[in-house]
Amino acid sequence: MKKIYGHAERGFEKLTSVATAILGNSITFIIALGTVIYWLTNKRFYTQDIHSSIGDVILALAFLSLFIIQKSFNRFSASLHLKVNELVASHEPASNAVINAEGKTEDELTELSKEYAELAEQKNKGKKKNSEPIPK
């Protein structure tokens, strides 16, 4: 059962990566814009009542907004990853295991998260021992 779940999880990760790349692409936006323009210039659009037409315009704007938001998120995410990678790479004692974490699978990220949670717990235990008041 775990093997099937692992295959399904990897397949879903690949699917989301491809979908994110497609939805954030400028060509996809141009195709969507062309589709919306065709849809709004169709004769059937003008024969509808005003409420249906307004609903269609709002739906078209929401549809196009999806592509714009995805593109801006992809750009923001990529720049954030570059900045974090630069900080990790420039700090000598830092673990290089987190460089390019955005390319790791969900399982690899979970394992890294567990390791860092354990490290934080160890540091907190060390702090508590050091922060005890000195007896007089």
Order of alpha helices (4+ residues) and beta strands (2+ residues): alpha-alpha-alpha-alpha-alpha
